[in-house]
Amino acid sequence: MKTYADLASSAVNSIKVDDKSIYIVYNSNIDKEYEFICANTAEFDVKLSETINKEESLGKFIHNQVKEGTIQPSVSQPSK
């Protein structure tokens, strides 16, 4: 699992990339971790790294990934 923490983002606190899921903690509630299902986590990871390196908006990136269907919210409850 790859972890991105200490992000320069007003919306996103941390992101973890696993084999089949993406886990996101938002700054609005750092006690909740949201799971998103992702068919191609390697491709997501590359795009995420590019977004971070270019210092683009992570909130916008996540929103677009959900909108495009690249990541889909898991039906399970958020974990701590």
SVG drawing of the C-alpha trace seen along z (x, -y; Angstrom):
<svg xmlns="http://www.w3.org/2000/svg" viewBox="-23 -25 29 31">
<polyline fill="none" stroke="black" stroke-width="0.4" points="0.0,0.0 1.3,-3.4 0.5,-6.3 0.4,-10.0 0.3,-12.2 1.2,-15.8 -0.4,-16.9 -0.6,-20.6 -4.3,-20.5 -7.2,-22.3 -9.5,-19.4 -7.5,-16.2 -5.6,-15.1 -4.2,-11.7 -4.6,-9.1 -3.7,-5.5 -3.5,-3.4 -4.0,0.4 -4.4,3.2 -8.1,2.6 -9.1,-0.4 -8.2,-4.0 -8.6,-5.3 -9.1,-9.0 -9.2,-11.1 -10.6,-14.6 -9.5,-17.6 -13.2,-18.2 -13.2,-15.1 -9.8,-13.5 -11.4,-10.7 -13.1,-9.1 -11.4,-7.2 -13.5,-6.7 -12.9,-3.7 -13.2,-4.0 -13.1,-1.0 -10.7,-1.3 -10.3,1.1 -6.8,-0.2 -5.0,-1.5 -1.7,-1.7 -3.0,-4.2 -4.8,-6.2 -1.5,-6.3 0.4,-7.7 -2.3,-10.4 -2.3,-11.2 1.5,-11.6 1.4,-13.8 -1.3,-16.0 0.8,-16.3 4.0,-17.1 2.3,-19.8 0.8,-21.2 -2.7,-21.0 -5.9,-20.7 -6.3,-17.3 -9.9,-18.0 -10.6,-18.7 -8.7,-15.6 -10.6,-13.3 -13.9,-14.9 -13.1,-14.3 -12.0,-10.7 -15.4,-10.0 -17.3,-11.9 -15.5,-9.9 -16.2,-6.6 -12.5,-5.8 -13.1,-5.5 -16.4,-4.6 -17.4,-5.0 -17.5,-1.6 -20.9,-0.6 -19.3,0.3 -19.3,-2.2 -16.3,-4.5 -13.6,-3.0 -11.5,-4.7"/>
</svg>
